[in-house]
């Protein structure tokens, strides 16, 4: 299985960029996207950028990957990595709302 990793561009060249994944630098093929600007977040699969991301999306993805790594290391306190989901009421799609019984 391949998982995409969000990485931030720190340096660009004609067909690749140097990106940060945490504290590690990676040379990323940017042929499919063109030459991104420094600071751009990219979704990287197997060393190649597939999509440019906005910063909130990239940070949420990075937190989710960090949560998986922490759980695999035996940690269970990961709520802080899902601040956008904790204590959030489930959102019901409009087409399903008529099927939900109203609470009295």
C-alpha positions in Angstrom: 0.0 0.0 0.0 1.2 3.5 -0.8 0.3 6.5 1.3 0.6 10.1 0.3 2.6 12.4 2.5 2.1 16.1 2.8 5.4 17.9 2.3 6.3 21.6 2.1 8.5 23.0 -0.7 11.6 24.8 0.5 13.5 25.0 -2.8 12.5 24.5 -6.4 14.2 23.5 -9.6 13.0 22.8 -13.1 11.6 19.3 -12.6 11.9 18.7 -8.9 11.7 20.4 -5.5 13.4 20.0 -2.2 10.6 19.4 0.4 10.4 19.0 4.1 8.7 16.1 5.7 9.0 17.0 9.4 12.7 17.6 9.8 13.8 15.5 6.8 14.5 16.9 3.3 13.4 15.0 0.2 14.0 15.5 -3.5 10.5 15.4 -5.0 9.7 15.0 -8.7 7.3 17.8 -9.7 6.9 16.9 -13.4 3.2 16.4 -13.1 2.6 19.8 -11.4 5.1 22.2 -12.9 7.4 24.3 -10.7 5.8 25.1 -7.3 6.6 28.1 -5.3 8.6 27.7 -2.0 6.1 27.3 0.8 3.7 25.3 -1.3 2.4 22.1 0.3 2.4 19.0 -2.0 0.9 15.6 -1.6 3.8 13.2 -2.4 3.5 9.5 -3.4 6.7 7.5 -3.9 8.8 10.6 -4.4 6.5 12.3 -6.9 4.2 15.2 -6.2 0.6 14.4 -7.3 -1.3 17.4 -6.0 -0.9 20.9 -4.5 -2.6 21.2 -1.1 -3.8 24.2 0.9 -2.1 24.5 4.3 -5.0 23.5 6.5 -5.6 20.3 4.5 -1.8 19.5 4.5 -1.6 20.0 8.3 -4.7 17.9 9.0 -3.2 15.1 6.8 0.1 15.4 8.6 -1.6 15.2 12.0 -3.5 12.0 10.9 -0.3 10.3 9.8 1.3 11.3 13.1 -1.7 9.8 14.9 -1.3 6.5 13.1 2.5 6.4 13.9 1.7 7.1 17.6 -0.9 4.4 17.8 1.5 1.9 16.1 4.0 2.9 18.8 1.6 2.0 21.6 0.4 5.5 22.4 -3.3 6.2 23.0 -3.4 9.9 23.6 -4.0 11.2 20.1 -7.1 13.4 20.5 -4.9 16.6 20.1 -4.2 15.5 16.6 -7.9 15.5 15.7 -9.0 18.8 17.1 -11.3 19.4 14.2 -13.3 16.2 15.0 -13.3 16.0 18.8 -16.6 17.1 20.3 -18.1 17.7 16.8 -21.6 16.6 16.2 -21.9 14.2 13.2 -23.0 16.0 10.1 -25.9 14.3 8.3 -26.2 14.7 4.6 -29.3 16.7 3.5 -30.8 13.7 1.7 -30.8 11.7 5.0 -32.1 14.3 7.3 -35.8 13.4 6.7 -35.0 9.8 8.0 -33.7 11.0 11.3 -36.3 11.1 14.1 -36.5 14.4 16.0 -35.7 14.3 19.7 -38.5 15.5 22.0 
